[in-house]
Amino acid sequence: MRILVTGGAGFVGSHVAEGLLAAGHEVVVLGVAREEGHNRCPDGARFIQGSVTDRDGIERAFAEVKPDVVSHHAAVANVTKSVRDPLLDAEVNVMGSLVVLQACLRHGVSRLVFASTGGAIYGDVPEGTKAKVDSPVFPMSPYACSKLAVEYYLRAASREHGIAVNILRYGNVYGPRQSNHGAAAIAVFCAQILRGESITITARRETGDDGCIRDYVYVRDCVRANVIAARGDLDVEVLNVCTGVPATTADIARGLMRALGREVPLSYAPRRPGDVERSAIDETEFVRRVGEPTPLDEGLRLTAQWFAEHVAH
Ligand SMILES: NC(=O)c1ccc[n+]([C@@H]2O[C@H](COP(=O)([O-])OP(=O)(O)OC[C@H]3O[C@@H](n4cnc5c(N)ncnc54)[C@H](O)[C@@H]3O)[C@@H](O)[C@H]2O)c1
């Protein structure tokens, strides 16, 4: 199949593009730049430079590529940025997604796979429980609102126009090549430990606690779900892509120090406004449809190893 991966030179998208190539598909990547930090459009995929907000450019790209399947990963993927600039978030994450959806409908794309968020749309998940896809949603940031809105647009389009849709609700994705200059705790901590700098644990409630709870999912598990979805073998519209293991920020810091065999001091900061306190996601359907997720300690070890080999320290 010919698959167009939007955002396929970014972190998750480039891993997905590689996975789709390895599965034997023809892959075209659409994005704003061919190279992004340690990520790039993979060899073997054609690159088209463009923005999902550019209607004419997207129309031309679809007319030329004629994709069978679209994997939509392009986004401003940053909760804090979305709080600071909700208009930019909506422009790219809502309008850009609608531009892609409309192009899919006009050009007879049979399936659209969408990178959504399990980490943000359920809001605070009550203690002792994990969010399932039919759990109540409570988006607490413009980013989460955008992703949820697009989910509804896609499901409506699927009912109305028959396009097959798979919505993958990723937990907090981590792995090799993730940027250590943004908000991704695991990538940032790896670089800090390797440089011998202290790690800051931002509070869940009170300064000095172990920090917020997240479901950290190894990027390879996102790739596995995407490969199954792209070939039409995922029999659910919405799937949580997660490990099912709720971990605190301090758990992650300690796990990475163990993996790297180095200790650095922990420092503590107050709670960040708008932070979801507890994100815990149910993995049952992922295990049933994709298989066992990568255990957290193994994923941390593989990620730490990559950072030790590739990031200056
Ligand atoms: N990383 C995570 O923890 C996580 C969790 C849940 C969902 N997601 C989703 O997965 C996708 C990939 O996230 P990521 O972590 O790889 O982030 P990323 O920033 O590395 O990737 C996003 C990509 O989209 C591209 N992009 C941004 N604006 C664009 C535009 N106007 N037109 C075309 N391309 C544009 C970026 O250049 C980049 O390549 C996003 O949709 C994100 O919302 C990520």
The ligand as an SDF file (V2000), in Angstrom:
LIG
                    3D

 44 48  0  0  0  0  0  0  0  0999 V2000
    4.9790   12.1500   22.1610 N   0  0  0  0  0  0  0  0  0  0  0  0
    3.9310   11.8440   22.8600 C   0  0  0  0  0  0  0  0  0  0  0  0
    4.0100   11.5380   24.0560 O   0  0  0  0  0  0  0  0  0  0  0  0
    2.5540   11.8330   22.2350 C   0  0  0  0  0  0  0  0  0  0  0  0
    1.4730   11.3900   23.0010 C   0  0  0  0  0  0  0  0  0  0  0  0
    0.2060   11.3850   22.4400 C   0  0  0  0  0  0  0  0  0  0  0  0
    0.0230   11.7760   21.1260 C   0  0  0  0  0  0  0  0  0  0  0  0
    1.0900   12.2160   20.4120 N   0  0  0  0  0  0  0  0  0  0  0  0
    0.8470   12.6550   19.0470 C   0  0  0  0  0  0  0  0  0  0  0  0
    1.7340   11.9670   18.1790 O   0  0  0  0  0  0  0  0  0  0  0  0
    2.0860   12.8260   17.0760 C   0  0  0  0  0  0  0  0  0  0  0  0
    3.5870   12.9330   16.9910 C   0  0  0  0  0  0  0  0  0  0  0  0
    4.0930   13.5430   18.1840 O   0  0  0  0  0  0  0  0  0  0  0  0
    5.6520   13.6310   18.4830 P   0  0  0  0  0  0  0  0  0  0  0  0
    5.8390   13.4360   19.9280 O   0  0  0  0  0  0  0  0  0  0  0  0
    6.3690   12.7710   17.5210 O   0  0  0  0  0  0  0  0  0  0  0  0
    5.9330   15.1720   18.2070 O   0  0  0  0  0  0  0  0  0  0  0  0
    6.9010   15.8300   17.1070 P   0  0  0  0  0  0  0  0  0  0  0  0
    6.8360   17.2960   17.3520 O   0  0  0  0  0  0  0  0  0  0  0  0
    8.2200   15.1730   17.0880 O   0  0  0  0  0  0  0  0  0  0  0  0
    6.1240   15.4800   15.7650 O   0  0  0  0  0  0  0  0  0  0  0  0
    5.1180   16.2820   15.2240 C   0  0  0  0  0  0  0  0  0  0  0  0
    5.4230   16.4890   13.7650 C   0  0  0  0  0  0  0  0  0  0  0  0
    4.4300   17.3340   13.1740 O   0  0  0  0  0  0  0  0  0  0  0  0
    5.1120   18.2900   12.3710 C   0  0  0  0  0  0  0  0  0  0  0  0
    4.2860   19.4780   12.1940 N   0  0  0  0  0  0  0  0  0  0  0  0
    4.0040   20.4620   13.0900 C   0  0  0  0  0  0  0  0  0  0  0  0
    3.2370   21.3890   12.5230 N   0  0  0  0  0  0  0  0  0  0  0  0
    3.0220   20.9930   11.2480 C   0  0  0  0  0  0  0  0  0  0  0  0
    2.3040   21.5270   10.1630 C   0  0  0  0  0  0  0  0  0  0  0  0
    1.6440   22.6900   10.2610 N   0  0  0  0  0  0  0  0  0  0  0  0
    2.2830   20.8390    8.9950 N   0  0  0  0  0  0  0  0  0  0  0  0
    2.9520   19.6660    8.8710 C   0  0  0  0  0  0  0  0  0  0  0  0
    3.6720   19.1190    9.8650 N   0  0  0  0  0  0  0  0  0  0  0  0
    3.6840   19.7740   11.0350 C   0  0  0  0  0  0  0  0  0  0  0  0
    6.3980   18.5870   13.1240 C   0  0  0  0  0  0  0  0  0  0  0  0
    7.3220   19.2240   12.2800 O   0  0  0  0  0  0  0  0  0  0  0  0
    6.7650   17.1680   13.5320 C   0  0  0  0  0  0  0  0  0  0  0  0
    7.4110   16.4820   12.5000 O   0  0  0  0  0  0  0  0  0  0  0  0
    1.3890   14.1480   17.3430 C   0  0  0  0  0  0  0  0  0  0  0  0
    0.1630   14.1680   16.6460 O   0  0  0  0  0  0  0  0  0  0  0  0
    1.1370   14.1170   18.8180 C   0  0  0  0  0  0  0  0  0  0  0  0
    0.0670   14.9390   19.1960 O   0  0  0  0  0  0  0  0  0  0  0  0
    2.3570   12.2500   20.9270 C   0  0  0  0  0  0  0  0  0  0  0  0
  1  2  1  0
  2  3  2  0
  2  4  1  0
  4  5  1  0
  4 44  2  0
  5  6  2  0
  6  7  1  0
  7  8  2  0
  8  9  1  0
  8 44  1  0
  9 10  1  0
  9 42  1  0
 10 11  1  0
 11 12  1  0
 11 40  1  0
 12 13  1  0
 13 14  1  0
 14 15  2  0
 14 16  1  0
 14 17  1  0
 17 18  1  0
 18 19  2  0
 18 20  1  0
 18 21  1  0
 21 22  1  0
 22 23  1  0
 23 24  1  0
 23 38  1  0
 24 25  1  0
 25 26  1  0
 25 36  1  0
 26 27  1  0
 26 35  1  0
 27 28  2  0
 28 29  1  0
 29 30  1  0
 29 35  2  0
 30 31  1  0
 30 32  2  0
 32 33  1  0
 33 34  2  0
 34 35  1  0
 36 37  1  0
 36 38  1  0
 38 39  1  0
 40 41  1  0
 40 42  1  0
 42 43  1  0
M  CHG  2   8   1  16  -1
M  END
$$$$
